[in-house]
């Protein structure tokens, strides 16, 4: 059985990110999620499963994930103060 990532430093190896780098990446990802959310809400983007439109579930999920990670980042920032 092969490992998912090589043992030696390779393309999957990354140094730990600083809290500031994590926040910066989250802001970028958050903007992408909010853009997707807007597309679902306007109907410009739809998600289907077995020919059923499941976009409303996707909207709820995206909102929940944004809120959860915002809270995680806020707790991290509070610990740094």
DSSP file (Angstrom, degrees, kcal/mol; ACC not computed):
  #  RESIDUE AA STRUCTURE BP1 BP2  ACC     N-H-->O    O-->H-N    N-H-->O    O-->H-N    TCO  KAPPA ALPHA  PHI   PSI    X-CA   Y-CA   Z-CA
    1    1 A X              0   0    0      0, 0.0     2,-0.3     0, 0.0     0, 0.0   0.000 360.0 360.0 360.0 132.0    0.0    0.0    0.0
    2    2 A X        -     0   0    0      1,-0.1     2,-0.1     2,-0.0     4,-0.0  -0.612 360.0-117.7 -89.6 146.2    1.4    3.4   -1.0
    3    3 A X        -     0   0    0     -2,-0.3    -1,-0.1     1,-0.1     3,-0.1  -0.472  17.7-128.1 -76.2 152.3    1.4    6.4    1.3
    4    4 A X  S    S+     0   0    0      1,-0.1     2,-0.4    -2,-0.1    -1,-0.1   0.858  95.1  31.6 -69.8 -35.0   -0.5    9.5    0.2
    5    5 A X  S    S-     0   0    0      7,-0.0    -1,-0.1     6,-0.0    -2,-0.0  -0.962  93.3-107.4-125.0 141.9    2.4   11.8    0.7
    6    6 A X        -     0   0    0     -2,-0.4     4,-0.2     1,-0.1    -2,-0.0  -0.291  20.1-130.5 -65.7 151.7    6.1   10.9    0.3
    7    7 A X  S    S+     0   0    0      2,-0.1    -1,-0.1    -4,-0.0     3,-0.1   0.896  89.9  69.5 -68.2 -40.4    8.3   10.6    3.4
    8    8 A X  S    S-     0   0    0      1,-0.1     2,-0.2     5,-0.0     5,-0.1  -0.375 108.9 -81.8 -76.1 157.5   11.0   12.9    2.0
    9    9 A X  S    S+     0   0    0     -2,-0.1     2,-0.2     3,-0.1    -1,-0.1  -0.412  76.2 136.9 -58.7 126.0   10.3   16.6    1.6
   10   10 A X    >   -     0   0    0     -4,-0.2     3,-1.4    -2,-0.2    -1,-0.0  -0.679  68.7 -49.0-151.5-157.6    8.5   16.9   -1.7
   11   11 A X  T 3  S+     0   0    0      1,-0.3    -2,-0.1    -2,-0.2    -6,-0.0   0.730 131.7  50.7 -64.5 -21.0    5.6   18.6   -3.3
   12   12 A X  T 3  S+     0   0    0     -6,-0.0     2,-0.4     2,-0.0    -1,-0.3   0.572  88.6  98.8 -91.6  -8.8    3.2   17.7   -0.4
   13   13 A X    <   +     0   0    0     -3,-1.4     2,-0.4    -5,-0.1    -6,-0.0  -0.658  47.4 168.8 -85.0 128.1    5.6   19.0    2.3
   14   14 A X        -     0   0    0     -2,-0.4     2,-0.1     3,-0.0     3,-0.1  -0.989  34.3-117.6-135.4 146.2    4.9   22.5    3.7
   15   15 A X        -     0   0    0     -2,-0.4     2,-0.0     1,-0.1     0, 0.0  -0.474  49.7 -86.5 -73.8 153.9    6.2   24.4    6.6
   16   16 A X        -     0   0    0     -2,-0.1     2,-0.2     1,-0.1    -1,-0.1  -0.358  48.0-123.3 -60.8 140.5    3.7   25.3    9.3
   17   17 A X        -     0   0    0      1,-0.1     2,-0.1    -3,-0.1    -1,-0.1  -0.555  19.6-115.7 -85.3 150.7    2.0   28.5    8.5
   18   18 A X     >  -     0   0    0     -2,-0.2     4,-2.3     1,-0.1     5,-0.2  -0.423  31.0-107.1 -76.3 160.3    2.0   31.4   10.8
   19   19 A X  H  > S+     0   0    0      1,-0.2     4,-2.4     2,-0.2     5,-0.2   0.878 122.6  54.0 -55.9 -37.0   -1.3   32.6   12.3
   20   20 A X  H  > S+     0   0    0      2,-0.2     4,-2.2     1,-0.2    -1,-0.2   0.897 108.4  48.6 -65.3 -39.1   -1.1   35.7   10.0
   21   21 A X  H  > S+     0   0    0      2,-0.2     4,-2.5     1,-0.2    -2,-0.2   0.883 110.5  51.1 -67.2 -38.1   -0.7   33.5    6.9
   22   22 A X  H  X S+     0   0    0     -4,-2.3     4,-2.6     2,-0.2    -2,-0.2   0.924 111.0  48.0 -64.4 -44.0   -3.6   31.3    8.0
   23   23 A X  H  X S+     0   0    0     -4,-2.4     4,-2.4     2,-0.2    -2,-0.2   0.903 111.4  50.9 -62.8 -41.1   -5.8   34.4    8.4
   24   24 A X  H  X S+     0   0    0     -4,-2.2     4,-1.7     2,-0.2    -2,-0.2   0.925 111.8  46.5 -62.8 -44.6   -4.7   35.7    5.0
   25   25 A X  H  X S+     0   0    0     -4,-2.5     4,-2.6     1,-0.2     5,-0.2   0.910 110.8  53.3 -64.6 -40.5   -5.5   32.4    3.3
   26   26 A X  H  X S+     0   0    0     -4,-2.6     4,-3.3     1,-0.2     5,-0.2   0.905 105.1  54.1 -61.3 -41.1   -8.9   32.3    5.1
   27   27 A X  H  X S+     0   0    0     -4,-2.4     4,-2.1     1,-0.2    -1,-0.2   0.914 110.9  46.6 -59.5 -41.4   -9.8   35.7    3.9
   28   28 A X  H  X S+     0   0    0     -4,-1.7     4,-1.8     2,-0.2    -2,-0.2   0.943 115.9  43.9 -64.0 -49.0   -9.1   34.6    0.3
   29   29 A X  H  X S+     0   0    0     -4,-2.6     4,-2.6     1,-0.2    -2,-0.2   0.871 110.9  55.6 -65.1 -37.0  -11.1   31.3    0.7
   30   30 A X  H  X S+     0   0    0     -4,-3.3     4,-2.8    -5,-0.2    -1,-0.2   0.919 105.9  51.3 -62.0 -43.9  -13.9   33.2    2.5
   31   31 A X  H  X S+     0   0    0     -4,-2.1     4,-2.2    -5,-0.2    -1,-0.2   0.897 110.0  49.9 -60.1 -40.4  -14.3   35.5   -0.4
   32   32 A X  H  X S+     0   0    0     -4,-1.8     4,-2.4     2,-0.2    -2,-0.2   0.925 111.8  47.9 -63.5 -44.0  -14.5   32.5   -2.8
   33   33 A X  H  X S+     0   0    0     -4,-2.6     4,-2.9     1,-0.2    -2,-0.2   0.905 111.2  50.0 -63.4 -42.0  -17.2   30.9   -0.6
   34   34 A X  H  X S+     0   0    0     -4,-2.8     4,-2.4     2,-0.2    -1,-0.2   0.884 109.9  51.6 -65.2 -37.7  -19.2   34.2   -0.4
   35   35 A X  H  X S+     0   0    0     -4,-2.2     4,-1.8    -5,-0.2    -2,-0.2   0.929 111.9  46.5 -62.5 -45.4  -19.0   34.5   -4.2
   36   36 A X  H  X S+     0   0    0     -4,-2.4     4,-2.4     2,-0.2    -2,-0.2   0.919 110.4  53.5 -61.5 -43.5  -20.3   30.9   -4.5
   37   37 A X  H  X S+     0   0    0     -4,-2.9     4,-2.7     1,-0.2    -2,-0.2   0.922 107.2  51.2 -57.8 -45.8  -23.0   31.6   -2.0
   38   38 A X  H  X S+     0   0    0     -4,-2.4     4,-1.9     1,-0.2     6,-0.3   0.879 109.1  51.1 -59.6 -38.7  -24.1   34.6   -4.0
   39   39 A X  H  X>S+     0   0    0     -4,-1.8     6,-1.8     2,-0.2     5,-1.0   0.892 111.2  47.5 -67.8 -39.2  -24.3   32.5   -7.1
   40   40 A X  H ><5S+     0   0    0     -4,-2.4     3,-0.5     4,-0.2    -2,-0.2   0.930 111.8  50.7 -64.4 -44.2  -26.4   29.9   -5.4
   41   41 A X  H 3<5S+     0   0    0     -4,-2.7    -2,-0.2     1,-0.2    -1,-0.2   0.839 113.5  44.2 -66.4 -33.1  -28.7   32.5   -3.9
   42   42 A X  H 3<5S-     0   0    0     -4,-1.9    -1,-0.2    -5,-0.2    -2,-0.2   0.613 112.1-118.1 -84.8 -11.7  -29.3   34.2   -7.3
   43   43 A X  T <<5S+     0   0    0     -4,-0.9    -3,-0.2    -3,-0.5    -4,-0.1   0.447  82.2 121.0  88.5   0.0  -29.8   30.9   -9.1
   44   44 A X  S   <S+     0   0    0     -5,-1.0     2,-0.4    -6,-0.3    -4,-0.2   0.783  80.2  35.2 -66.3 -25.6  -26.7   31.5  -11.4
   45   45 A X  S    S-     0   0    0     -6,-1.8     2,-0.4    -9,-0.1    -2,-0.3  -0.993  73.7-178.1-130.0 136.4  -25.2   28.3   -9.9
   46   46 A X        -     0   0    0     -2,-0.4     2,-0.5    -3,-0.0    -6,-0.0  -0.967  17.3-145.3-133.1 150.2  -27.1   25.2   -9.0
   47   47 A X        -     0   0    0     -2,-0.4     7,-3.5    -7,-0.1     8,-0.5  -0.966  19.3-169.5-116.0 129.4  -26.1   21.9   -7.5
   48   48 A X  E     -A   53   0A   0     -2,-0.5     2,-0.4     5,-0.3     5,-0.2  -0.924  11.8-176.1-121.1 144.0  -28.0   18.8   -8.5
   49   49 A X  E >  S-A   52   0A   0      3,-2.4     3,-1.9    -2,-0.4    -2,-0.0  -0.978  82.1 -10.7-136.9 122.9  -28.0   15.2   -7.1
   50   50 A X  T 3  S-     0   0    0     -2,-0.4     3,-0.1     1,-0.3    -1,-0.1   0.909 130.1 -57.3  50.1  44.8  -30.0   12.5   -8.9
   51   51 A X  T 3  S+     0   0    0      1,-0.2     2,-0.5     0, 0.0    -1,-0.3   0.527 113.3 121.9  66.8   8.5  -31.6   15.3  -10.9
   52   52 A X  E <   -A   49   0A   0     -3,-1.9    -3,-2.4     2,-0.0     2,-0.6  -0.877  68.4-121.6-103.0 132.9  -32.8   17.0   -7.8
   53   53 A X  E     +A   48   0A   0     -2,-0.5    -5,-0.3    -5,-0.2     3,-0.2  -0.608  33.6 173.2 -72.3 115.3  -31.7   20.6   -7.1
   54   54 A X     >  +     0   0    0     -7,-3.5     4,-1.6    -2,-0.6     3,-0.5   0.060  39.0 118.8-111.0  23.0  -29.9   20.6   -3.8
   55   55 A X  H  >  +     0   0    0     -8,-0.5     4,-2.5     1,-0.2     5,-0.2   0.848  68.6  59.6 -59.8 -37.4  -28.8   24.2   -3.9
   56   56 A X  H  > S+     0   0    0      1,-0.2     4,-2.0    -3,-0.2    -1,-0.2   0.895 106.4  48.3 -62.0 -38.0  -30.7   25.2   -0.8
   57   57 A X  H  > S+     0   0    0     -3,-0.5     4,-2.4     2,-0.2    -1,-0.2   0.870 109.7  52.7 -66.0 -36.8  -28.7   22.7    1.2
   58   58 A X  H  X S+     0   0    0     -4,-1.6     4,-2.7     2,-0.2    -2,-0.2   0.891 107.1  52.4 -65.6 -38.8  -25.5   24.0   -0.3
   59   59 A X  H  X S+     0   0    0     -4,-2.5     4,-2.4     2,-0.2     5,-0.2   0.939 111.0  46.6 -61.4 -47.6  -26.4   27.5    0.7
   60   60 A X  H  X S+     0   0    0     -4,-2.0     4,-2.3     1,-0.2    -2,-0.2   0.914 113.5  49.2 -60.5 -44.1  -27.0   26.4    4.3
   61   61 A X  H  X S+     0   0    0     -4,-2.4     4,-2.6     2,-0.2    -2,-0.2   0.919 111.1  48.3 -64.2 -45.3  -23.7   24.4    4.3
   62   62 A X  H  X S+     0   0    0     -4,-2.7     4,-2.4     1,-0.2     5,-0.2   0.930 112.4  49.0 -62.7 -45.1  -21.6   27.3    2.9
   63   63 A X  H  X S+     0   0    0     -4,-2.4     4,-2.4    -5,-0.2    -1,-0.2   0.918 112.2  49.2 -59.8 -43.1  -23.1   29.7    5.5
   64   64 A X  H  X S+     0   0    0     -4,-2.3     4,-2.8    -5,-0.2    -2,-0.2   0.921 111.5  48.3 -63.4 -44.2  -22.4   27.3    8.3
   65   65 A X  H  X S+     0   0    0     -4,-2.6     4,-2.3     2,-0.2     5,-0.2   0.889 111.1  50.2 -66.1 -38.7  -18.8   26.7    7.2
   66   66 A X  H  X S+     0   0    0     -4,-2.4     4,-2.5    -5,-0.2    -1,-0.2   0.949 113.2  46.4 -61.8 -48.0  -18.1   30.4    6.9
   67   67 A X  H  X S+     0   0    0     -4,-2.4     4,-2.2    -5,-0.2    -2,-0.2   0.925 112.4  50.1 -61.3 -46.1  -19.5   31.1   10.4
   68   68 A X  H  X S+     0   0    0     -4,-2.8     4,-1.9     1,-0.2    -1,-0.2   0.915 114.1  43.6 -60.9 -44.1  -17.6   28.2   12.0
   69   69 A X  H  X S+     0   0    0     -4,-2.3     4,-2.6     2,-0.2    -1,-0.2   0.868 109.5  56.2 -74.8 -33.1  -14.3   29.2   10.5
   70   70 A X  H  X S+     0   0    0     -4,-2.5     4,-2.4    -5,-0.2    -1,-0.2   0.919 109.3  48.3 -57.8 -42.5  -14.8   32.8   11.3
   71   71 A X  H  X S+     0   0    0     -4,-2.2     4,-2.3     2,-0.2    -2,-0.2   0.892 110.0  51.5 -65.5 -39.9  -15.3   31.8   14.9
   72   72 A X  H  X S+     0   0    0     -4,-1.9     4,-2.0     2,-0.2    -2,-0.2   0.922 111.3  46.9 -62.2 -45.1  -12.1   29.7   14.8
   73   73 A X  H  X S+     0   0    0     -4,-2.6     4,-2.6     2,-0.2    -2,-0.2   0.905 110.7  53.0 -63.7 -41.9  -10.1   32.6   13.5
   74   74 A X  H  X S+     0   0    0     -4,-2.4     4,-2.2     1,-0.2    -2,-0.2   0.906 109.2  48.7 -62.0 -41.8  -11.6   34.9   16.1
   75   75 A X  H  X S+     0   0    0     -4,-2.3     4,-1.8     2,-0.2    -1,-0.2   0.901 111.3  50.6 -63.9 -39.5  -10.6   32.5   18.9
   76   76 A X  H  X S+     0   0    0     -4,-2.0     4,-1.2     1,-0.2    -2,-0.2   0.916 110.8  48.2 -63.7 -43.8   -7.1   32.2   17.4
   77   77 A X  H  X S+     0   0    0     -4,-2.6     4,-0.9     1,-0.2    -1,-0.2   0.886 108.5  54.6 -64.8 -38.0   -6.8   36.0   17.3
   78   78 A X  H >< S+     0   0    0     -4,-2.2     3,-0.5     1,-0.2    -1,-0.2   0.869 105.6  52.9 -64.4 -36.7   -8.0   36.4   20.9
   79   79 A X  H 3< S+     0   0    0     -4,-1.8    -1,-0.2     1,-0.2    -2,-0.2   0.818 105.1  56.0 -67.7 -29.6   -5.3   34.0   22.1
   80   80 A X  H 3<        0   0    0     -4,-1.2    -1,-0.2     1,-0.2    -2,-0.2   0.720 360.0 360.0 -75.5 -20.5   -2.6   36.1   20.4
   81   81 A X    <<        0   0    0     -4,-0.9    -1,-0.2    -3,-0.5    -2,-0.1   0.495 360.0 360.0 -75.1 360.0   -3.6   39.2   22.2
